[in-house]
Amino acid sequence: MHRVGSAGNTSNSSRPRKEKRLTYVLNDSDDPKHCAGVNCLAVYKSPSSDHSDYLFTGSRDGTLKRWALGDDGATCSATFESHVDWVNDAVLVGDKLVSCSSDTTIKLWSCLSDGSCIRTLRQHSDYVICLGAAGINSNIVASGGLGGEVFIWDIEAALLPVSKSVETAEDESSNGTAASGNSGLPVTSLRSINSSSSISMHATQSHGYTPVAVKGHKESVYALAMNDTGTLLVSGGTEKVVRVWDPRTGLKTMKLRGHTDNIRALLLDSTGRYCLSGSSDSMIRLWDLGQQRCIHSYAVHTDSIWALASTPTFSHVYSGGRDLSLYLTDLATRESLLLCMEEHPILQLALQDDSIWVATTDSSVHRWPAEGLNPQKVFERGNSFLAGNLSFTRARACMEGSTPDPVYKEPSVTISGIPGIVQHEVLNNRRQVLTKDASGTVKLWEITKGIVTEDYGKVSFDEKKEELFEMVSIPAWFTVDSRLGSLSVHLDTPQCFSAEMYGIDLNMPGASEDHKINLAQETLRGLLSHWLTRRKQRSGSQASANGDMSSGKDVTMKNHSHAREVDGGVENQNVVLPAFEFSRVSPPSIITEGSQGGPWRKKLTELDGTEDEKDLPWWCLDCILNLRIRTLTEIECLILFLCRCSFFLHSCEGSNLQLLTQGKLSAPRILRIHKVINYVVEKMVLDKPQEGGNGDGAFTSALPSVLSPEMSLATVRAYIWKKPDDLILNYRLAQAK
């Protein structure tokens, strides 16, 4: 999970605070497709006259997408981007879409909007895994997660305008100032709470609204379901039991035992009498809640069941899971058949009239014929079998080779995705990353530009990595992961400012031999150039409106003592070097921590220039606006000093030349060998100067064959001379004499 570093305290504490992290997520193309497994599906029927249907998909890439459905395909009409980690579940509540994520948040969206998040609800302390929504009473939603927490939300109350007092309290809290008491915070819940109730208030309030916390789970919750009226809630997880709750009172009404492994999927019929559960024990169980017992069990799968969907009349159930199979089972007759086979484990199912959408661990989504309105038509094709009562019956049948043939061989519609990145390696030059995606394609990324520079196709990743090896040593100034299916590049201060390169190595026009470039600083300038342009445009408009030259809302830095001037001066502030120009066709997304203490994510091109230090890390803004990078603490300075290369200069064995110095020399890691050679030439008094007036060439030619004049001291230290103490450079002086 991408946890954004907290801003820490800003009080007078002497303990150093942890600065906010900046992350940017790279996109391979502008194609609006998912690039990781799809965890959730929701079908929306538009109330408009055209009766258009939409499919919402939530992915492990951290985004949700809205697809306009047609008979022959689907078109992406919006991307909902705000979560910073996997989207685990999504439900429809009237014209609102509710999603939950491993970033511990729940987000509300308008279904037919352009993708803007209208509210973020922060209440869970761990990953939020599942949601349950009432059909008729469309205001009620339940959420559950890995922390064993279950909350019941009144969406209408959660969307009420935030009062001024709450905004002030949140702002103070985000700046490290504790609010005094809870007076002035409007609290809305489904009912009054008392100390004897099994429902309790959560300590953290979200936008002035506090949901009802239903207590009882001791372990992770993986599945929730509610009946249409919102009068009944069922939950299940790693405790292997189905718990039944009354959301109106918060009381636990019963506990149903029978499964022998995690419960991963739950369904309730519209009346709330019957419940279906799917488990990692490969069993489907039908529960009669009135009788408080299991009345049927169905053994059709050979592995974990992760998804269930029922027909509108609750007469048949579609089930899928880890065994790649999608089965249709008649709950009354126990007759079952294999509807289709997927190439990847099935994560979620959603019925749409006579079709069913199937989401898997792959980034593509398929629609299969399902005859959801009249499922008996499928059974007329034959090839059905009777579901067993025990899980080993299906496993034994599979071993005996009696697995049925699927009814359908190919899906009717496919929404293609982009293969996600499954392997990556940061190259020694610290500007390129080699990746391999799920299809086996190997690509080379330039992370200082956010683009793919080479597509090698399906080649050996290890062989290509060896081929691209460079004998160069540059400090690790960023970290990277591929949890979202794309490359996420993380920048933390002050470590990110530790790497420098010479401008001539970056093909910088007109760069002198000694001109050094800080990689993180130039990357930030390229990354936020669009934001800076928009900010200046807004400042100019405001100045024009005011009739003066005021710069609008200036960013106030928290600690000027934590900054230092860098080479280049402010006159080059607007210049973005070619090696750091990010694509505007497929721009990266920014992830960082916002003013309310929670992470946020947005496309670079969607930044409007109003973002300030409450939205972006102050050290980033100081770097961009003032061309200053954060200075190091005393301990960090000591670490940086220890990272310099120390060495002695000795004459070549057999030479009678006098040593230049008896002491130890120290130089930046980036210093090249030819600079050491120049030092020797300048300090040495030669009896016989070299022809041509410069002895540099003689020294260069006298270097050991393993050394190159363009090597840095760090490279020599890393690959040539690996003594644990000081680096000793032996140079030949005999030819120079």
N, C-alpha and C positions, 0 to 999 in steps of 0.2 A: 504494500500500500504506500502511496505517496503522502507521507505526513509532512506537512509544511511546518518548518521550524517556528516555534512561538517567538513572539516579540519579547517575551520575558518581562521583567519588571523595569520600570522607569523611575523607581523611587530612589532614595539616597543609599540604597544598599550597595555595599562594596563588591558584592558578588557580580561578576561579569554576566551580562544578559546574553541570551542566545538570539542572534539576529535572524530576521526572516529570510527564508530561502527563496530564491527565484528559480523556477523550472520552466523550460520551454519544450513543447512536444512537437516533433517534426512530422510533417505530412509528405507522403510520397508524391501525391498528385492532387488535383482539384476535384477528382472524381468523388462524389458524395456517397461513399460506401463505408460500411463498417470494416475495421481491420483487426477484429478479434471476435471471439465467440459471442453469440447473442444469448443473453440470459433470460430475457422476458419479451412477451408479446401482448398486445392489446388491440382489439378490433373496434373501431369507432364508426358508427353510422351517423353521417352528417344530417342534422335536422333541416338543412336547406332543401330547396325544391329539386335540385339535381340528384338528391339521394346518393351522393358520393360516399363510398366507403374508404376509410383510411386504416392503415396498419401502423401501429407504433412499435418500434423495436428498441430495446435497451441493450447495450453491449458492454463487454469488458474493456472496450476502448474508452469508456467514460462518457459516451454520448448517447442520446436518444435520437431517433429519426422518425419522421412522419412520411409514409408512403401513400400516394394516391393510387388506389387499386383500380385496375381495369380487367377486362376478360383475359387479356393476353400478357399482362405484365403489371409492373408497379413502377412509379416514378417518385423519386425523393423530392418532397416539396418543402421540407424544413429540417434543420438540424438543431437539436436542443443541447446546448453545450454550456455546462456550468459545474457538473460533478467533476471531481478530480481523481476519482478512482472508479472501479467497476460499478456499473449500474446493475443491481441485482434483481430488482422487481419493479413493476409499474402496473398501476390500475387506473381505470377511468372512473371519475366521480362527476357525473353530469358532463359539463363541457370543460372540465379540468382534468389534467393528467397529473397523477401523483407518482413520483419515483423515489426509490431509496437506493443507497449506495454504500460501498465499503468505506467511503469517506465520513461515515457516521451521520450523514444528513439525510433529510427528506426534503424534496423540492416539489413545488407546485408550479404548473405551467398551464397556460391557456391552450387548449387543443389546436385551435385554428390560428394561433399567433405565428409570428416569424421566428419563434424559438427563444424568446426572452423569458427568463425565470421570474415569476411574480412573487415568490416567497420561498425562503429557505428556513426549515425548521430544524433546530439543533437540540436534541434531547438525549439521544442515545450515546452511550459511552464506548461502544464498539461497533463493528460492522453491522449495518442494517441489512438483513438478508431477505425478508419477506414482508408482503403487505396483504391485507384482506379488506375488501370493501363491501358495503351493503348495496344491494341493487336498487331498491326502491327509495330507501332513506339514504340518498346519495351524499349526505354530508359526513357520514361516519366511516372512518378508515382506521384499521389497526395496523401496527408495525411491530416487528419482532427482529431480534438479532442475536449475535454471538454472545452478548453479555447476559443473556437470559432475561432481558427486559422486554416487556410487552406494553405498548402505549396505545391508548384509544384517543383518536383525534376527532375533533369537530372542525371540519375543514372551513365551514362558514365562519366560525368564530376565529379560527387561525388567520383568516384573510381580512379581518377587521383592520381599519387603519391604525397604525402605531401611534400612540399618544406621544406628546412632546416629552413627558417625563421619562418614558421608556427610552426614547431616542437619546436623551441626555445621559441616562444611566448606562446604556450600552456603550456610548461614546467614552464615558469615564472608565468603564470597565475595560474597554479596549486599550486605554492609555495607562492601565495599571493602577487606576484609582478605584478603590472599593466604594460602592454605593452604601450610604448609611441606611440600613434597614430596608424593608420592602414596601414602605408606604409610598403611595403614588403609582404603584405598578398595577395596572388593571389585570386581574386574574379571571379568566373565563374557563369554565370546565363544564362537563356534562351534568354534573350534580354537585351538591355540597359535599365536602369531605370532612370526616371526623376521625379522631385518633383511633377508634376501634375498627375502622373500615379496613378491608383488605386492599383498598386502593389508597395510594399515597402520592403526595406531591413529589415531583422530581426537583432536585435542588436548583438546577439551572433552568431559567426561563428563556423562552424563545419568542422574541418580538412581543413580549407582554402577555403571551398566551401560554398556559400550562396544560398539557394533556393529562389524561387520567392514566396513572401507572398501575397496571394489574400485576400484582406480585404473586408468585407461586412457583415459577420456573427456577430451578437451581442450575440449569445448564443451557446450552445454546438452543435457540428456537429457529427452526428451518422452514416451517410451514404454518400458515394461518388461513382461515376461511370464515366468512360470515354469511348468514342467510340474508335474503333480500331486504327484510325489514330492519336488520341490524339489531335484532333482539338476542342473537346467539352468536357466540364466537368459539371456534375450536382452534387449538394450537398443538403443535408437536415438534419434536426435535431429537436431541441426542439422549433424552431420558427414556425413549422408546414407548412412551405412553401418550395417549390423546387426552388433553385436558379440555374441559368444556366450561365456558364462562357465560355469565349474564352481563353484557357490557353496561346495562342500565344501572346495575347495582354493584358491579365489580365482584360479585361472589362467584366462587368456583363451585359449579354444580355437580361435577362428577369427574372421575379419572378412569379411562378405559385402557386396560392392559391386554396384550395379545401379540404385538410385534416383538421381534427379537433383535431388532437393529434400529438405526436412526429412522425417524419418520420424515420423509422429504416432500410429500405432497398431500394436500387435503382438499376435499370438496364437500359442500353442504347443499342439499336440495333446497328449493325455494321456501319450503315450510319449516325447515330446520329439524325435521324428524330423522332423516337419514344422513349419514356421513360416510364418505369414502376416503380411505387412507392408503397411500403408497409408501413403501419402506425400502430401505437398503437390504432387507431380508428377502427381497424379490417378490413379496406378497402384496396383493391388494385385498383390503378387508372392507366389508360393508357393515356399518354399525347402525343399530336401531337405538337412537338416543332415549326413546321412551322406555325401552326395556333395559337400557344401559348394558348392552352386550353386543358382541359380534355375531351376526346372523349368517354371514357367508364369508368365505375366503377364496381367493382366486389365484391359482398358481399358473401363470401364463409366461412369465419372464424367467430368464436364467441368471439375471443379475439385478443390480439396484434399480428401483423405480424412482425416477426423478420428476415426472410430469404426469398429470391427469387432466382430462377434460371430459365433461359429460354432455350428452344430448339435452335439449331443452326440457324434456320430460323426465330426465334422470333415469331412463330405462337402460341406457348403454353407456359404457365408459371407454374412452380412448386412453391408452397408457403407453409411455415410452420411458427410456432410461439408458443405462450404461451399456446394455446389450445391443444397441443400435436399432432395436425393433420397435415398430408402432403396431400395437394390437388393438382390436375392437372386440369388446366382450359384452354379451347380453347378460345383464345382472340377474334376470329372472331364470333363464334357461341354462346359464353357465356356458353357453356356446361362445366360442372365441375363434378368431382368425387373425392371421398376420396380414395387416393392411399394406405395409411397405417396410423397406429397410433403408436406413440412412447410412452414410459413410462415417459418421461421428456420433458420439453419445448425445442423446436427446435431452435438452434442458427445459423446454417449455412448449406448450401446445395452445392453440387458440382456434376455435371454430368460427367459420364464416359461411353461413348458410350450408351448402352441401359440400364445402371444402374445409380442410383443416391446415393451418399453418404450423410448421414444425421448425423450431429453433434448436441449434446444436452448438457444440463447442467450436464449430467452424464459423466463419464470418458470414456465410451465405445462409439464406432462409428459403425454405421450399414450401410450396402449396400443393397438397395432394387431394385427390377426390376422396370424399368421406361419406357422402349421402347422409349428412347429419340430420336432415329433416325426416328421412325414412331409412334408417340404417339396415332394415331387413333386406333391402335391395342388394346389399353387399353379400349377405349370407346366401342369397340365391345363387351366387357364383360357385358355391361349394368350397371344399378344402378347409372346412372348419373342424374344430376339435373341442372336446369337453374340458373345460378348465379343471385342474385338480384342486384338492383341498390342502395339499402340503407342498412346500417349495421344492423338495427334492424330486417330485414327480416330473416337473418340466426339465430339471437338470438331467435326470435320467433319460428322458425322451430325447433330449438334445444329443447325449452321448450315444444313444442307439441310432442316431441318424434319422430321426423322424420329425425333424424340424420342418414345418409346412412351408410351401412356396408362397411368397407375397402375392397379394391380389394385384398390386400396381407395381410396375417396374420403374417408371420414370415419373417425376413430379410434373404437374401441369404448368406451374409457374416457378421460376427461380429468381430470387433477388440476390444477385451475386455480391460477394464481398471481396475484400483485398486480403490475401494471405498475411497473417500477422508475423512479426519478427519473433523468432524462437531462439536465436543465438546471435551474440554480438561480441566484438573484440575492439577495444580502443587501440589504435596503432601508436607506435612510438612517437610520431610527430605531434601527437596530442591535438590534431585538428581533424583527423579522419577516423571513422568507425566502420569496420567491416561487419555486415549483417547477413544472416541467412533467415529466410522466411519459411512459413509452413509448407510451401510448395517446393522448397529446395533451392530457390533462386538466391544467389549471392550478389550483394550490392555494396558499393562503397559510398559512404555519406561524408559530406563536408559539413561538419557541425557548426563552423563559423559562418556558413552561408545557408544552412538548413536545406540542402538539396542533395540529390543523388548524382554523383559525378560519373560513376561507372556502374553498368549493369552487366555482370559477368555471366548471367544465366545460371544454369544448373551445373555448377562445378564443385569441386571439393573445397569446402570451407577452410580446412586446415592447410591444404596446399596453397591456396590463394593467400592465406595469412602469412605463410613462410615467404612467398614470393614478394609480398609487399613490405617485408621487414626492412627497416632502416636502422643503421647504427647511429642513432641519435638519442640523446637523453634530455627530455624536457619535463619539468615538474607536472604532476597530475593536478590540473587546475579545475577540473570538473569531474563529476561522476555521471554515470548513465545507466539506465535500466530499460527493459522492454516489457514491463508488466502490462501496459495498455495495448500491446501489439505494435506500437510505434516506439521510436527512440525518445525517451524523456531525458533531457540534459539538465542536471542540477548544478546550480551555482551557489556556493556558500562563501560568505566573507569571513576572514580575509584570505582564505586559502585560494580562492579563484583568481586573485591578483598576483599569484606567485610565478606565473609563466610569462617569459618575454622572448621575442624573436627579433632579429634584425629586419629592418624594412626591406632591404634588398632581397632577402629570402622570401618575402611575400610579394615580390614583383611590384613594390610600391614605387610609383613614378617619382623620379627626382630624389629618392632617398639617399642620404649619405651613408658611408660605410658604417658609421657609429650610431645611426638612428635606430633606436630600439622601440619595439611595439609591445604594449601589454595586451595579451590575447583576450583576456576577459573584458578589459575596458573597451576595446574596439568591437568585440562581439556585442556588448550591451548597447553601444552606440548604433550599430547596425540593426539590432533587434528592436530598439525603441525609436527608430528614426521616424516612423509614421506617427507615433504618439507625440514626439517633439514637434513635428510639423503641425499637427492638429492643435497642440497647445499654443503655438505661436499664432496660428490663425485666430483662435478664440481670444487670445490676449490682444491681438491687433484690432479685432472687432470691438472688444470692450473699450479699448483706448479711444477708438474712433467715436464710439457712442458717448463716451464721457467728455470728449473734446480735449483730451490731454494725452500724454504719453505714458500713462500708468500701465503697468504690465499685467494688470488683472490680479488673479489669485496666485501670489508667489508661493513657492514651496519653502517652508521654513525647516531648516535642518535641525535635528535634535541636538547634535554635538559637533560644532565646528572643530573642536579639539581632536576629533577622531578622523580628520581628513588631512591630506597633504597635496601639494601641487604636483602635477606630473608634467613631463616634457611635452612641448607642443603648444601650450598656451591656449587661451580661450578663443583666439582668432580662428582656430581650425575646428570649432565646436560643431559646425554643421556638416563637416566633410565626413562621408562614410567611405572608407577604403574599399576598393573592388573586392578584396578578399573577404569582406564582411557584409556584403549586400545580401539581405535575405529576400527570398522570393515573395512577391505580392500575389502571384497566381495561386500558389498553395502555401499560404503563410502559416508559420507555427502558431501554436496556442500558448498563452502565458498561464502559468499556475503560480500563485503565491497566496499569502495570507492577507485578508482584508481587514477593514476597520472594526468589524464585530468579532474578531478573534477566530474567524473561520476561513478556510481556503476558498478561493474562487478561480475560475478558469474562463478565458476569453480569447478569441482569435486576435492576433496582432492588429489586423485591419479594422477591428471593431472597437478599438480604444479610441475614445473621442477627445482626449486631451484634458479632460476634467480630473483624471486620476491624480492623486497627490500621495503624500507619504502615508496617508491612512490606507491607501490601496496598494501602493508599490513600496518595496523596501527603501528606506531612506538612503542607504548606501548606494543603491542603484541610481536614485535621482541625483545624489551628489556627484556621482561619476559622470552622469549624462549632462547635467545642467552646469556644473562648476568644473568639470574635468579634474575632479579630485577623487582619489581612491583612499579608502579607509586606512589610517595608519595602524601600525601594529602595537600591541601592548608590549611591556618589557619582556615578558616571557616569549611572546611571538617574535620579537626582535632577536632574542637569544637563539631561538630555533632557526630563524632565517640566517643568522650569522654562522651557525653550525652547518647550514646547508651550503655555505660558500666552499669553494675548493681551495684547500691548502696544499702547498707543494714546495719542494726544494729544487733548485737548479744545480745540476752537477755536470761537469765536463765529461766528455767521452773518455772511456778507459784508454790510457796511453797518451792522452793529451797533456802537454805541460803548461796549458793556459791557466791563469789564475782564476779562481772562483769569483763570480760576480758578487755573491753575498753568502755569508755563512748562516743567515737566518731563514726562517720560513716565510714564504710569500703566500698571499691570499688574494683571490680574485673571484668575481662573480662566476657562477656556473656557466653562464652563456658565453664567456670569453673564449675566443677561438685560438687555435694553436699558432696561427700566423701572427697574432698579436704578441704572443710570448716570444716568437722569433724576432719581431720588431724590437721588443724590449731588449733582447740580447744584443742586437745590432747597435742600438743606441747607446747601451751602457759599455760595450766592449771597445777598447782602443786597439785597432788592428794595425800591426806593423806593415802589412801588405794589403791595402784596400783592393777589393774585387774590381775587375775591369767592368766598365759600365757605370761605376759610381755608386752602386748599391749592392750590399752583400746579402740582401734578403733572399735572392734566388739561390745563392749558394747554401744558405741555411735550409731553405725549403727542400732543395735536392738532397741535403744530407739527412733528412728526417728518416727514421725507420720506416720500412715499407708499409707497416700496419697503420701508420699515422697519416692523416690528411691535413693540410693546412686549414681546411674549412671545419675540421672537427672542433667541438667545444670542449672545455675542460670537463664538463659533466659527462660528455660522451666517452672521453678517454677514461675517466674514473669508472664509468659503468661497464665498459666493454674491453678496455685494453689493460688497465692497471687496476686490479681489484684488491690491493692491500687494504686491510681494515683501518690503517692509520693514514699517513700523509701520502699524497700522490707525488711521485718523483719523476721528473721529466729529464731523460738523458738526451743530450743533443750532441751532434758531431761538430767539432770545431776545427778538426785537422785541415779540412779543405779550405776553410775560411782564413787560415793563418797565412 
